[in-house]
Amino acid sequence: MMTPRPPSLPVILLLAAGEGSRFGGAKQLADIAGEPMVRRVARNLLETELPVIVVTGAYAEQVEAVLHDLPLRMVRCDDWASGMGSSLAAGTREVVRSFPQASSMLICLADQPMLGNASIARMLQRHRAAPDRILVTQHGDIQGPPTLFPRDCLDALSALSGARGARSVLERESSRIDTLAMDDGMDVDTPRDLQRLQALLAKRST
C-alpha cells in the first residue's frame, strides 16, 4: 500500500531574527501584558492550527528560550545581521525542507503583537479562493507583512539576501498581488510604540 502524501497546506513563517536597532535592544522579548512579545505572537499564530516556523538570529538563545515549550519549529539564521532578506531566505529553506507539500507560506513578524486570528483567517480564506495570488496587507498607507506567497514563489524567496526582504519578489510579481486592509498590524519599532501599545492594552482592560 502506498503511503498517502501529506496534505497541501499553508505554513506560517514568523520572523524574529532582528537586532531591534530602532528599539534599542531585544524587542522580541518586550513585555506585552506580562508575556514576551514574540511568544504572544507565536501563540496567536498557533491557534490557526497551521505549522509555525520561527526564524531567530539576534538574541537567538533568549528568544528560543521563551518559545521552547510551544509546538513549533525554530531555525537560527547565522547571517541575520545582513538584513531581513537573509533571515527570510533561511526560513523559507526550512519551510521547503520540512513541508515539501506546503501550498503557500504566510510571513508574519514578531513585532506585531496585536495581530488577530480574524485577520489571519481572512487571509487564509482568500488564499483558498485564489491560491495563485500573492496577498499583502495594508496598514494605513503602508503595505507589508503579514504577506502570503504561493508555493511557486518559494524558490525566489529562498535565494534572497541583504536588507530588502521580499521587495524584489513583490516587484517582479506585481501583476498578481492582492491587497487586504488590516487594522491590527501595528508594528512595535521604538520604545514609544511599545508605550503606546501598553497604554492601549491597559485601557482595554479597564
C-alpha positions in Angstrom: 0.0 0.0 0.0 1.3 3.4 -0.9 1.8 5.9 2.0 -0.6 8.8 1.4 1.0 12.1 0.7 0.7 14.8 3.4 -2.0 17.3 2.7 -1.1 20.6 1.0 -1.5 23.4 3.5 -0.1 26.9 4.2 2.9 27.2 6.6 3.5 30.2 8.8 6.9 31.7 8.9 7.5 34.0 11.9 10.5 36.3 11.6 12.1 37.1 14.9 15.8 37.5 14.0 16.2 41.3 14.1 18.5 43.3 16.3 15.9 45.9 17.1 18.2 48.9 16.4 15.4 51.4 16.5 14.0 49.9 19.6 17.4 49.8 21.3 17.5 46.1 22.2 15.7 42.8 22.0 12.2 44.0 21.2 11.2 40.3 20.7 11.3 40.0 24.5 9.5 43.2 25.3 6.7 42.7 27.8 3.2 42.7 26.4 0.6 42.1 29.1 3.1 40.1 31.1 4.4 38.0 28.2 7.4 38.3 25.8 6.1 39.8 22.6 7.5 37.0 20.4 5.7 34.4 22.5 2.4 36.3 22.3 2.6 36.4 18.5 3.6 32.8 18.3 0.8 31.6 20.5 -1.7 33.6 18.4 -0.4 32.0 15.2 -0.5 28.5 16.6 -4.3 28.9 17.2 -4.6 28.7 13.4 -3.5 25.0 13.8 -1.1 25.5 10.9 2.6 24.7 11.2 4.7 27.6 12.5 8.4 28.0 11.9 10.2 30.8 13.8 13.5 32.3 12.5 15.8 33.5 15.2 19.1 35.4 14.9 20.0 38.3 17.2 19.3 37.3 20.8 18.7 33.8 19.5 19.2 31.9 22.8 16.9 34.2 24.7 14.2 34.2 22.0 14.4 30.4 21.7 14.2 30.0 25.5 10.8 31.8 25.7 9.4 29.6 22.9 10.9 26.2 23.7 7.7 24.7 25.1 5.5 25.7 22.2 4.6 23.2 19.4 6.6 24.9 16.7 9.9 24.6 14.8 12.8 27.0 15.1 15.6 27.8 12.7 18.6 30.0 13.5 19.9 32.4 10.9 23.6 33.0 11.5 23.6 35.7 8.8 20.8 37.7 10.4 23.0 40.9 10.6 23.0 41.2 6.8 19.3 42.0 6.8 15.8 40.6 6.6 16.3 39.0 3.2 18.8 36.6 4.7 16.5 35.7 7.6 13.6 35.2 5.2 15.7 33.0 2.9 16.8 30.8 5.8 13.2 30.4 7.0 11.9 29.7 3.5 14.5 27.0 3.0 13.3 25.4 6.2 9.7 25.5 5.1 10.7 23.8 1.8 12.7 21.2 3.6 10.2 20.4 6.4 7.0 20.9 4.5 7.6 19.9 0.8 3.8 19.8 0.2 3.2 23.4 1.5 0.7 25.2 -0.7 2.0 28.6 0.4 3.9 30.5 3.1 2.5 33.2 5.3 5.2 35.6 6.6 4.5 37.3 9.9 6.6 39.5 12.1 7.4 39.1 15.8 6.8 42.8 16.4 3.1 42.8 15.5 1.6 41.7 18.8 -1.9 42.9 18.1 -2.3 40.7 15.0 -5.6 38.9 15.5 -6.8 35.5 14.4 -9.6 37.1 12.4 -7.2 38.9 10.1 -5.2 35.7 9.6 -8.3 33.7 8.9 -9.4 36.3 6.3 -6.1 35.9 4.5 -6.3 32.1 4.5 -9.8 32.2 3.2 -8.7 34.5 0.4 -5.8 32.1 -0.4 -8.2 29.2 -0.6 -10.4 31.1 -3.1 -7.4 32.4 -5.1 -4.4 30.1 -4.5 -2.2 31.7 -7.2 -2.4 35.3 -5.8 0.1 37.0 -3.5 -1.6 38.6 -0.5 -0.1 41.7 1.0 -1.7 43.5 4.0 -2.2 47.3 4.1 -1.9 49.2 7.4 -2.9 52.7 6.7 -0.5 53.9 4.0 1.9 51.1 4.4 2.0 47.7 2.7 3.8 44.8 4.3 3.5 41.6 6.4 1.6 39.5 7.0 2.2 38.5 3.5 1.2 35.3 1.8 3.3 33.8 -1.0 2.1 30.9 -3.1 4.3 27.8 -3.4 5.8 28.9 -6.8 7.4 31.9 -5.1 9.4 29.9 -2.5 12.5 29.3 -4.7 12.9 33.0 -5.2 12.4 33.7 -1.5 15.0 31.0 -0.6 17.6 32.9 -2.7 17.2 36.3 -1.0 19.9 38.1 0.9 20.5 41.6 2.3 18.2 44.1 3.7 15.4 44.4 1.1 13.4 41.4 2.3 10.8 40.2 -0.2 10.6 43.5 -2.0 12.3 42.2 -5.2 9.9 39.3 -5.5 6.9 41.5 -4.9 8.1 43.9 -7.6 8.6 41.1 -10.1 5.2 39.5 -9.3 3.3 42.8 -9.0 0.6 41.7 -11.5 -0.8 39.1 -9.2 -0.8 40.9 -5.8 -4.0 41.4 -3.9 -4.1 43.9 -1.0 -6.1 43.3 2.1 -6.7 46.1 4.6 -5.8 45.3 8.2 -6.1 47.5 11.3 -4.4 45.2 13.9 -0.9 45.1 12.4 0.7 47.8 14.4 4.5 47.4 14.5 6.5 47.9 17.7 9.6 49.5 16.2 10.5 52.0 19.0 10.1 52.3 22.8 7.4 54.9 22.1 5.5 52.4 20.0 5.7 50.0 23.0 4.4 52.6 25.4 1.5 53.4 23.1 0.6 49.8 22.8 0.8 49.1 26.5 -1.4 52.1 27.2 -3.9 50.8 24.7 -4.0 47.4 26.3 -4.3 48.9 29.8 -7.3 51.0 28.5 -9.0 47.9 27.1 -8.6 46.0 30.4 -10.4 48.7 32.4 
